[in-house]
Amino acid sequence: MNVIYPLAVPKGRRLCCEVCEAPAERVCGACTVTYYCGVVHQRADWGSIHEKICQLLIPLRTSMPFYNSEEERQHGLQQLQQRQKHLIELCYTVAQKYIFEGKHEDAVPAALHSLRFRMNVHGLSSVELVPAYLLLAEASLGLGRVVQAEEYLSQAQWTVLKSTECSYAIHSLLHRNLGLLYMAKENYEEARYHLANDIYFASCAFGTEHIRASGGYFHLANIFNGLKKLDLADTLYTKVSEIWNKYLNDHYQVLSQARIQQIDLLGKRFETDTGLDEAQEAEAIQILTSILNVRESTSNKAPQKTIFVLKILFMLYFLMMNSSKASSPRKAANLKQREKFLWLDSAVLSSCTSFCPQSKPSLQKSSDTHNISPVLSPTAQ
């Protein structure tokens, strides 16, 4: 039975909904430590993040056992803190992934969990809370809740202002979300200012050619594209494409050398990987697919640019298909559908080469100015 009976709740204890913090009326039957105001929020939380962390919450929300020594107690506290830090990263990554996939409603419960765990570990005024505030702001913008997004961003700004040790990476994220806010309010002058700061701080933290800086270039390009400043937009879209092309090319070369030199105990070659977490993979897909849509709308003017983006997407999907992260049938099927899209794209078929999932290695050079490097089929190992 998932319904909470008020008389069974200890006096003075207030049970709150995990999603909205309203008085709780239901409890999760699996973990019995998570409460909800009703069926709607229970289902929303389960579909977002609770299914993934249900059993992990039990040791965090139950009384600590009795320890025979201070050493055991300290060890227990360290384990508890490690579990909380693991849940912070897990919830944050899941929420990011949902946002990049356009599932903003699903991102909210996961981001709220990340925020609460951060508060438990770091306190109420720590700069470590800022990434969670920014996730909630971005999810609110995606849902059209501009006022709520402004509240989260104000909280993030105030936390950063109070902190004396705020990293360039957090400054970058803050300015990116402020840029997105002003884009939603159609204040493009202010949006460009914040996105330029995003690129600056990301470049200070990671370098100008790092994939973590590509998001700022991408959103800035979207502004110029919307303002019909197509030359500026084209330059920035090309910059983003080249950043991802270089990263995936370099990563593939490293993995290729590793596969040649290393074989596991069973004699099987090591699988390739993107080197990205699920949220970063989702961001790459979102950015490159958006650029592809822009390129396809102007493909009659510069078809080679469309082919260049398709080639980058193929490299990304190829690495994801061979990754251990693609082991689940659902995700593998999804990737195969995307990969099939790349096989069937007329621009690639007519201008680059014809791929087949079971074909032998096909090495061709394109005549476009980007000098597309050879692309190998998944069997070309």
MIVOLO-217233 format. One record per residue: residue number from 1; y, z, x of N, C-alpha, C in turn. Coordinates in steps of 0.1 Angstrom, whole numbers. Layout:
% MIVOLO-217233
SITE  tido  nnorth    nup  neast  canorth   caup  caeast  cnorth    cup  ceast
SITE   NUM       Y      Z      X        Y      Z       X       Y      Z      X
...
This chain:
% MIVOLO-217233
SITE  tido  nnorth    nup  neast  canorth   caup  caeast  cnorth    cup  ceast
SITE     1     -12      0      8        0      0       0      12      0      9
SITE     2      22    -10      7       34    -11      15      46     -5      9
SITE     3      45      1     -3       57      7      -9      58     21     -4
SITE     4      71     25     -1       74     39       3      77     48     -9
SITE     5      70     59     -9       73     69     -20      83     79    -14
SITE     6      95     80    -21      105     89     -16     101    104    -13
SITE     7      92    109    -22       87    123     -20      79    125     -8
SITE     8      73    113     -3       65    114       9      73    114     22
SITE     9      86    111     21       94    110      33      99    124     37
SITE    10      98    128     49      102    141      53     117    144     50
SITE    11     121    156     46      135    159      43     144    157     54
SITE    12     155    150     52      165    148      62     162    135     70
SITE    13     151    128     68      149    116      75     153    104     66
SITE    14     160     95     72      165     83      65     158     71     70
SITE    15     151     64     62      144     51      66     153     39     62
SITE    16     156     31     72      165     19      70     157      6     72
SITE    17     162     -4     65      157    -18      66     159    -23     80
SITE    18     149    -30     85      150    -35      99     160    -46    100
SITE    19     163    -53     89      172    -65      89     186    -61     86
SITE    20     188    -53     75      202    -51      70     206    -36     70
SITE    21     197    -27     74      199    -13      75     202     -6     62
SITE    22     199    -13     51      199     -7      38     188      3     36
SITE    23     188     13     27      177     22      25     164     14     23
SITE    24     154     19     29      141     11      29     133     15     17
SITE    25     125      5     12      116      8       1     102      3      4
SITE    26     100     -4     16       87     -9      20      85     -6     34
SITE    27      72     -6     38       68     -4      52      58    -15     56
SITE    28      58    -19     68       48    -29      73      35    -22     73
SITE    29      25    -28     67       12    -22      66       4    -23     79
SITE    30       8    -32     88        1    -34     100       4    -24    111
SITE    31      18    -21    113       22    -12     123      26      2    117
SITE    32      30      2    105       34     14      97      47     21    103
SITE    33      54     14    112       66     20     118      78     12    116
SITE    34      77      1    108       89     -8     105      91     -8     91
SITE    35     104     -7     87      107     -5      73     117    -16     68
SITE    36     116    -19     55      124    -30      49     129    -25     35
SITE    37     141    -32     31      146    -29      18     139    -36      7
SITE    38     132    -47     10      124    -54       0     116    -65      6
SITE    39     109    -72     -2      100    -83       2     107    -94      9
SITE    40     119    -97      5      126   -109      11     128   -106     26
SITE    41     134    -95     29      137    -92      44     124    -89     51
SITE    42     114    -84     45      101    -82      52      95    -96     56
SITE    43      95   -105     47       90   -119      50      99   -126     61
SITE    44     112   -124     60      121   -130      69     118   -125     83
SITE    45     117   -112     85      114   -106      98     101   -110    103
SITE    46      91   -110     94       77   -114      99      77   -128    104
SITE    47      83   -137     97       84   -151     101      92   -154    114
SITE    48     102   -145    116      111   -147     127     104   -141    140
SITE    49     102   -128    140       98   -121     153      87   -110    151
SITE    50      86   -104    139       78    -92     138      63    -95    140
SITE    51      59   -107    136       45   -111     138      41   -110    153
SITE    52      51   -114    161       48   -114     176      49   -100    182
SITE    53      56    -91    176       58    -78     183      53    -66    175
SITE    54      46    -69    164       42    -58     154      35    -47    161
SITE    55      24    -50    169       16    -39     175      23    -34    187
SITE    56      33    -41    193       40    -36     205      50    -25    201
SITE    57      53    -24    188       63    -14     184      57     -1    182
SITE    58      44      0    180       38     13     177      40     23    187
SITE    59      37     21    200       40     31     210      55     34    212
SITE    60      64     25    208       78     28     210      83     37    198
SITE    61      77     36    187       83     43     175      74     55    170
SITE    62      65     59    178       57     71     175      60     81    186
SITE    63      57     94    183       59    104     192      51    103    205
SITE    64      58    106    216       51    105     229      40    116    230
SITE    65      28    113    236       17    123     237      21    134    246
SITE    66      13    145    245       15    156     254      10    153    268
SITE    67      18    156    278       14    153     292      12    166    299
SITE    68       2    166    308       -2    178     315       7    181    327
SITE    69      15    171    331       23    174     343      36    166    342
SITE    70      46    169    350       59    162     350      57    148    355
SITE    71      48    146    365       45    133     370      40    124    359
SITE    72      31    128    351       25    120     340      36    117    330
SITE    73      45    127    327       56    125     318      65    114    323
SITE    74      69    114    335       78    104     341      71     90    341
SITE    75      58     90    344       51     77     343      51     72    329
SITE    76      49     81    319       50     76     305      63     71    301
SITE    77      74     77    306       87     73     303      90     59    309
SITE    78      85     57    322       87     44     328      80     33    321
SITE    79      68     36    316       60     26     308      68     22    295
SITE    80      73     33    289       81     31     277      93     22    279
SITE    81     100     24    290      112     16     293     108      2    297
SITE    82      97      0    304       92    -14     307      88    -21    294
SITE    83      82    -15    284       79    -21     272      91    -26    265
SITE    84     102    -17    265      114    -20     258     121    -32    265
SITE    85     121    -32    278      127    -44     285     119    -57    282
SITE    86     106    -56    282       98    -68     278     102    -73    264
SITE    87     103    -63    255      107    -67     241     121    -73    240
SITE    88     130    -68    249      144    -73     249     143    -88    253
SITE    89     136    -92    263      135   -106     268     128   -114    258
SITE    90     117   -109    252      109   -117     243     117   -120    231
SITE    91     124   -110    225      132   -112     213     144   -122    216
SITE    92     150   -120    227      161   -129     231     157   -143    233
SITE    93     145   -145    239      140   -159     242     137   -166    228
SITE    94     130   -158    220      126   -164     207     138   -167    198
SITE    95     148   -158    198      161   -161     191     168   -173    196
SITE    96     169   -175    209      175   -186     216     168   -199    211
SITE    97     154   -199    212      146   -210     208     149   -215    194
SITE    98     150   -205    185      153   -208     171     166   -215    169
SITE    99     176   -210    177      190   -216     176     190   -230    181
SITE   100     183   -233    192      183   -246     197     175   -256    188
SITE   101     166   -250    181      158   -258     171     165   -260    158
SITE   102     177   -253    156      184   -254     144     180   -244    133
SITE   103     171   -235    137      166   -225     127     174   -212    128
SITE   104     186   -213    123      196   -202     125     192   -190    117
SITE   105     186   -192    105      182   -180      97     171   -172    104
SITE   106     162   -179    110      151   -173     117     156   -166    129
SITE   107     166   -170    135      171   -164     148     177   -151    146
SITE   108     183   -148    134      190   -135     131     181   -123    133
SITE   109     169   -122    127      161   -109     129     157   -108    144
SITE   110     154   -118    151      150   -117     165     162   -112    173
SITE   111     173   -118    171      185   -114     178     189    -99    175
SITE   112     187    -95    163      190    -81     159     180    -71    167
SITE   113     168    -75    168      158    -67     175     162    -66    190
SITE   114     166    -77    196      171    -77     210     183    -68    211
SITE   115     192    -68    202      204    -60     203     200    -45    202
SITE   116     191    -41    193      187    -27     191     180    -22    204
SITE   117     171    -30    209      164    -26     221     173    -24    233
SITE   118     183    -33    234      193    -32     244     201    -19    243
SITE   119     205    -16    231      212     -3     228     204      9    232
SITE   120     191      9    229      182     20     233     181     21    248
SITE   121     180     10    255      178     11     270     191     13    277
SITE   122     202      6    274      214      5     282     226     13    276
SITE   123     225     18    263      236     25     257     244     16    248
SITE   124     254     22    241      262     15     231     273      7    237
SITE   125     277      9    249      289      2     255     286     -6    267
SITE   126     273     -9    270      269    -16     281     272    -31    280
SITE   127     275    -38    291      277    -52     291     264    -59    288
SITE   128     253    -53    289      240    -59     286     238    -62    271
SITE   129     247    -56    263      246    -59     248     252    -73    245
SITE   130     261    -78    254      268    -90     252     260   -102    248
SITE   131     249   -105    256      240   -117     252     235   -117    238
SITE   132     232   -105    233      227   -103     219     238   -106    209
SITE   133     250   -100    212      261   -103     203     264   -118    202
SITE   134     263   -125    214      266   -139     214     255   -147    206
SITE   135     243   -143    207      232   -149     199     235   -148    184
SITE   136     238   -136    180      241   -134     166     254   -142    162
SITE   137     263   -143    170      275   -151     167     271   -166    165
SITE   138     263   -171    175      259   -185     174     251   -188    161
SITE   139     242   -178    158      234   -180     146     243   -179    134
SITE   140     253   -171    134      262   -170     122     270   -183    121
SITE   141     274   -189    132      281   -202     131     272   -213    126
SITE   142     259   -213    130      250   -222     124     248   -221    110
SITE   143     250   -209    104      248   -206      90     261   -208     82
SITE   144     272   -212     90      285   -213      83     293   -201     81
SITE   145     288   -190     87      295   -177      85     305   -174     96
SITE   146     316   -181     95      326   -181     106     332   -167    108
SITE   147     335   -160     97      341   -146      98     331   -137    105
SITE   148     319   -137    102      309   -129     108     307   -132    123
SITE   149     308   -145    126      307   -149     140     318   -144    148
SITE   150     330   -144    142      342   -138     149     341   -124    152
SITE   151     334   -116    142      333   -102     144     323    -99    156
SITE   152     312   -107    157      303   -105     168     310   -109    182
SITE   153     318   -120    181      324   -124     194     335   -114    198
SITE   154     342   -108    188      352    -98     191     345    -86    198
SITE   155     334    -82    193      326    -71     199     322    -74    213
SITE   156     317    -87    215      313    -91     229     325    -91    238
SITE   157     337    -97    233      349    -97     242     353    -83    246
SITE   158     353    -74    236      358    -60     239     348    -54    249
SITE   159     335    -56    248      326    -50     257     328    -56    271
SITE   160     331    -69    272      333    -75     285     346    -69    292
SITE   161     356    -68    283      369    -62     288     368    -48    294
SITE   162     359    -40    288      357    -26     292     349    -25    304
SITE   163     341    -36    307      332    -35     318     339    -40    331
SITE   164     335    -33    342      340    -37     355     330    -45    363
SITE   165     318    -46    358      307    -53     365     301    -64    355
SITE   166     308    -73    352      304    -84     343     301    -97    351
SITE   167     289   -102    350      285   -113     359     292   -126    354
SITE   168     292   -136    363      297   -149     360     289   -155    348
SITE   169     276   -153    348      267   -159     338     271   -154    324
SITE   170     274   -141    323      278   -136     310     292   -141    306
SITE   171     301   -142    315      314   -148     312     312   -163    307
SITE   172     303   -170    313      300   -183     309     295   -184    295
SITE   173     286   -175    291      280   -175     278     291   -172    268
SITE   174     300   -162    271      310   -158     262     320   -169    259
SITE   175     324   -176    270      334   -187     268     327   -199    260
SITE   176     314   -201    263      307   -212     255     307   -209    240
SITE   177     304   -197    237      304   -193     222     318   -193    216
SITE   178     328   -189    224      342   -190     219     345   -205    217
SITE   179     341   -213    226      343   -228     224     337   -233    211
SITE   180     324   -229    209      318   -233     197     325   -228    184
SITE   181     330   -215    185      338   -210     174     350   -218    170
SITE   182     357   -222    181      370   -230     178     366   -244    174
SITE   183     355   -249    179      350   -262     174     348   -262    159
SITE   184     341   -251    154      338   -249     140     351   -248    132
SITE   185     362   -242    138      375   -241     132     384   -253    134
SITE   186     378   -263    141      385   -275     144     398   -273    152
SITE   187     398   -263    160      409   -261     170     404   -266    183
SITE   188     405   -279    185      399   -285     197     406   -282    210
SITE   189     419   -279    209      426   -276     221     421   -262    227
SITE   190     419   -252    218      414   -240     223     399   -241    227
SITE   191     392   -249    219      378   -251     223     376   -257    237
SITE   192     384   -267    240      383   -273     253     387   -263    264
SITE   193     396   -254    262      400   -244     271     388   -235    274
SITE   194     381   -230    264      370   -221     266     358   -228    272
SITE   195     355   -240    268      344   -248     274     347   -251    289
SITE   196     359   -254    292      363   -256     306     360   -243    314
SITE   197     363   -231    308      360   -219     315     345   -216    316
SITE   198     338   -220    305      323   -219     306     318   -227    318
SITE   199     322   -239    320      317   -247     331     321   -241    344
SITE   200     333   -235    345      338   -229     357     329   -217    361
SITE   201     327   -208    351      319   -196     354     304   -200    357
SITE   202     299   -209    349      285   -214     351     283   -220    365
SITE   203     293   -227    369      293   -233     383     294   -223    394
SITE   204     302   -212    391      303   -201     401     289   -194    402
SITE   205     282   -192    391      270   -185     391     258   -193    396
SITE   206     257   -206    392      245   -214     395     248   -227    402
SITE   207     260   -232    403      263   -244     409     267   -255    399
SITE   208     275   -264    403      280   -274     394     269   -284    388
SITE   209     258   -285    396      248   -295     392     236   -288    386
SITE   210     237   -275    382      226   -267     377     225   -270    362
SITE   211     213   -269    357      210   -271     342     218   -261    334
SITE   212     220   -249    339      227   -239     332     242   -242    329
SITE   213     247   -252    337      261   -257     335     261   -269    326
SITE   214     250   -275    323      250   -287     315     254   -285    300
SITE   215     252   -273    295      256   -270     281     271   -271    279
SITE   216     278   -266    289      293   -267     287     298   -282    288
SITE   217     292   -290    297      295   -304     297     292   -311    284
SITE   218     280   -307    279      275   -313     266     285   -311    255
SITE   219     288   -298    253      297   -295     241     311   -301    243
SITE   220     316   -301    256      329   -308     258     328   -323    255
SITE   221     317   -329    258      315   -343     255     315   -345    240
SITE   222     309   -336    232      309   -337     218     323   -336    212
SITE   223     332   -328    218      346   -327     213     352   -341    216
SITE   224     351   -346    228      358   -359     230     352   -370    222
SITE   225     339   -370    219      333   -380     211     338   -379    197
SITE   226     340   -367    192      346   -365     178     360   -369    177
SITE   227     367   -368    189      382   -372     189     383   -387    193
SITE   228     372   -394    193      371   -409     196     376   -412    211
SITE   229     376   -402    219      379   -405     234     366   -408    240
SITE   230     361   -420    238      347   -424     241     345   -425    256
SITE   231     355   -429    264      353   -430     278     350   -416    284
SITE   232     358   -406    280      356   -393     285     342   -387    281
SITE   233     339   -390    268      326   -385     263     315   -391    270
SITE   234     316   -404    273      305   -412     280     303   -406    294
SITE   235     314   -403    301      313   -397     314     306   -384    314
SITE   236     309   -376    304      303   -362     304     288   -363    299
SITE   237     285   -372    290      271   -374     286     263   -379    298
SITE   238     268   -388    306      261   -393     317     259   -381    327
SITE   239     269   -373    329      268   -361     338     257   -352    334
SITE   240     256   -349    321      245   -341     316     231   -347    318
SITE   241     230   -360    315      218   -367     317     213   -367    332
SITE   242     223   -369    341      220   -369     355     215   -355    360
SITE   243     221   -345    354      217   -331     358     203   -329    354
SITE   244     199   -332    342      185   -330     337     175   -339    345
SITE   245     180   -352    347      171   -361     354     168   -356    368
SITE   246     178   -351    375      176   -345     389     167   -333    388
SITE   247     169   -324    379      161   -312     378     146   -316    376
SITE   248     144   -324    366      130   -328     362     123   -336    373
SITE   249     131   -345    380      125   -352     391     121   -343    402
SITE   250     130   -334    406      128   -325     417     116   -316    414
SITE   251     115   -311    402      105   -302     398      91   -309    398
SITE   252      91   -322    393       79   -330     393      74   -332    407
SITE   253      83   -335    416       79   -337     430      73   -325    436
SITE   254      79   -313    434       73   -301     439      59   -298    433
SITE   255      58   -301    420       45   -298     414      34   -308    419
SITE   256      39   -321    422       29   -331     427      24   -327    440
SITE   257      33   -321    449       28   -317     462      19   -305    461
SITE   258      22   -296    451       14   -284     450       0   -288    445
SITE   259      -1   -298    436      -14   -303     431     -22   -309    442
SITE   260     -16   -316    451      -23   -323     462     -29   -312    472
SITE   261     -21   -302    474      -24   -292     485     -33   -280    479
SITE   262     -32   -278    466      -39   -266     461     -49   -269    450
SITE   263     -60   -264    451      -71   -266     440     -76   -252    437
SITE   264     -78   -249    424      -83   -235     421     -98   -234    424
SITE   265    -103   -222    421     -117   -219     425    -127   -227    418
SITE   266    -123   -232    406     -133   -241     398    -132   -255    402
SITE   267    -123   -259    412     -122   -272     416    -113   -281    407
SITE   268    -105   -274    398      -96   -281     389     -82   -280    395
SITE   269     -75   -291    393      -61   -291     398     -52   -283    389
SITE   270     -42   -277    395      -33   -268     388     -25   -277    378
SITE   271     -22   -271    366      -15   -278     356       0   -279    359
SITE   272       7   -289    355       21   -290     357      28   -281    347
SITE   273      41   -279    349       49   -271     341      64   -276    342
SITE   274      72   -272    333       86   -275     333      94   -266    342
SITE   275      89   -254    344       97   -244     351     107   -237    342
SITE   276     106   -240    329      116   -235     319     109   -226    310
SITE   277     116   -216    304      110   -208     293     111   -216    280
SITE   278     106   -211    269      106   -219     256     120   -222    251
SITE   279     129   -212    253      143   -214     249     149   -225    257
SITE   280     147   -226    270      153   -236     278     147   -250    275
SITE   281     134   -250    272      128   -263     268     135   -268    255
SITE   282     136   -259    245      143   -262     233     157   -267    234
SITE   283     164   -261    244      178   -265     247     178   -279    253
SITE   284     169   -281    262      168   -295     268     165   -305    258
SITE   285     156   -303    249      152   -312     238     164   -315    229
SITE   286     171   -304    226      183   -306     217     194   -314    223
SITE   287     197   -311    236      208   -318     243     204   -332    245
SITE   288     193   -335    250      189   -349     253     187   -357    241
SITE   289     181   -351    230      180   -359     218     193   -362    212
SITE   290     203   -353    212      216   -356     207     223   -367    215
SITE   291     221   -367    229      227   -377     237     220   -390    234
SITE   292     207   -390    231      200   -402     228     205   -408    215
SITE   293     208   -400    205      213   -405     192     227   -412    195
SITE   294     235   -406    203      248   -412     207     246   -425    214
SITE   295     237   -425    223      234   -437     231     229   -449    222
SITE   296     220   -445    213      214   -455     204     225   -461    195
SITE   297     235   -453    191      245   -459     183     254   -469    190
SITE   298     254   -468    203      262   -478     211     253   -486    221
SITE   299     240   -487    218      230   -493     227     233   -508    229
SITE   300     240   -515    220      244   -529     222     253   -531    233
SITE   301     261   -520    237      271   -521     248     265   -517    261
SITE   302     256   -508    261      250   -503     274     236   -499    272
SITE   303     226   -508    270      213   -504     266     206   -496    278
SITE   304     210   -499    290      204   -492     301     206   -476    301
SITE   305     217   -472    294      220   -458     293     210   -452    283
SITE   306     207   -459    273      197   -454     263     183   -453    270
SITE   307     180   -463    278      167   -462     285     166   -451    294
SITE   308     178   -448    301      178   -437     311     175   -424    304
SITE   309     181   -421    292      179   -409     285     164   -408    280
SITE   310     159   -419    275      145   -420     271     136   -416    282
SITE   311     139   -421    294      130   -418     306     131   -403    309
SITE   312     142   -397    307      143   -382     310     136   -374    300
SITE   313     137   -379    287      129   -372     276     114   -373    279
SITE   314     110   -385    283       96   -387     286      91   -378    297
SITE   315      99   -376    307       95   -367     318      94   -353    313
SITE   316     103   -349    305      103   -335     299      90   -333    291
SITE   317      87   -343    282       76   -341     273      63   -342    281
SITE   318      63   -350    292       51   -352     300      48   -338    307
SITE   319      58   -332    312       56   -319     318      52   -308    308
SITE   320      58   -309    296       54   -299     286      40   -301    281
SITE   321      36   -314    280       22   -317     275      12   -311    285
SITE   322      15   -311    298        5   -306     308       8   -291    311
SITE   323      17   -285    304       19   -271     306      10   -262    298
SITE   324       7   -250    303       -1   -241     296       6   -237    283
SITE   325      19   -238    282       26   -235     270      23   -244    258
SITE   326      18   -256    261       14   -265     251       0   -264    247
SITE   327      -7   -253    250      -21   -252     247     -24   -250    232
SITE   328     -15   -244    225      -17   -242     211     -18   -256    203
SITE   329     -27   -258    194      -28   -271     188     -16   -275    180
SITE   330      -9   -265    174        3   -269     166      14   -275    175
SITE   331      16   -268    187       27   -273     196      23   -286    202
SITE   332      10   -287    206        5   -299     213       6   -311    203
SITE   333       3   -309    190        4   -320     180      19   -324    179
SITE   334      28   -314    179       42   -317     178      47   -325    190
SITE   335      42   -322    202       46   -329     214      40   -343    214
SITE   336      28   -344    209       22   -358     208      30   -367    199
SITE   337      35   -361    188       43   -369     179      56   -374    186
SITE   338      62   -365    193       74   -369     201      71   -379    211
SITE   339      60   -377    218       56   -386     229      54   -400    223
SITE   340      47   -400    211       44   -413     204      57   -420    201
SITE   341      68   -412    198       81   -418     195      86   -425    208
SITE   342      84   -419    219       88   -426     232      80   -438    234
SITE   343      67   -438    231       59   -450     234      64   -462    225
SITE   344      68   -459    213       71   -469     203      85   -474    203
SITE   345      94   -467    211      108   -471     211     109   -485    216
SITE   346     116   -493    208      117   -507     211     124   -510    224
SITE   347     135   -502    227      142   -504     239     134   -502    252
SITE   348     125   -492    252      116   -490     263     106   -501    264
SITE   349     100   -505    252       90   -515     252      95   -528    258
SITE   350     108   -531    254      113   -544     258     119   -545    272
SITE   351     125   -533    276      133   -533     288     127   -526    300
SITE   352     118   -517    297      113   -509     308      98   -512    311
SITE   353      89   -506    303       75   -508     305      67   -504    293
SITE   354      55   -508    291       47   -504     280      38   -493    284
SITE   355      39   -481    278       31   -469     282      19   -468    272
SITE   356       9   -462    277       -3   -459     269      -8   -446    274
SITE   357     -11   -436    265      -15   -423     269     -28   -423    278
SITE   358     -36   -433    277      -48   -434     285     -48   -444    296
SITE   359     -36   -450    298      -35   -461     308     -35   -456    322
SITE   360     -37   -465    331      -36   -462     346     -21   -461    350
SITE   361     -18   -456    361       -4   -455     366       3   -468    365
SITE   362      15   -468    359       23   -480     358      36   -478    366
SITE   363      38   -485    376       50   -484     384      59   -496    383
SITE   364      71   -494    377       80   -505     375      94   -500    378
SITE   365     103   -509    382      117   -506     384     125   -513    373
SITE   366     135   -506    368      143   -512     358     155   -519    366
SITE   367     160   -529    359      172   -536     365     185   -529    362
SITE   368     185   -518    355      198   -512     352     203   -504    364
SITE   369     216   -500    363      223   -494     374     218   -481    378
SITE   370     210   -474    369      205   -461     372     193   -462    381
SITE   371     187   -474    383      175   -476     391     164   -465    388
SITE   372     159   -467    375      150   -457     370     138   -456    379
SITE   373     134   -444    383      123   -442     392     109   -444    385
SITE   374      98   -446    392       86   -448     385      82   -436    376
SITE   375      76   -440    365       71   -430     355      56   -431    354
SITE   376      49   -420    356       35   -420     356      29   -416    343
SITE   377      19   -422    338       12   -418     326       5   -404    329
SITE   378       1   -396    319       -5   -384     321     -18   -384    329
SITE   379     -24   -396    330      -37   -396     337     -34   -400    352
SITE   380     -22   -402    355      -19   -406     369     -18   -394    378
SITE   381     -29   -388    380      -29   -376     389     -40   -379    400
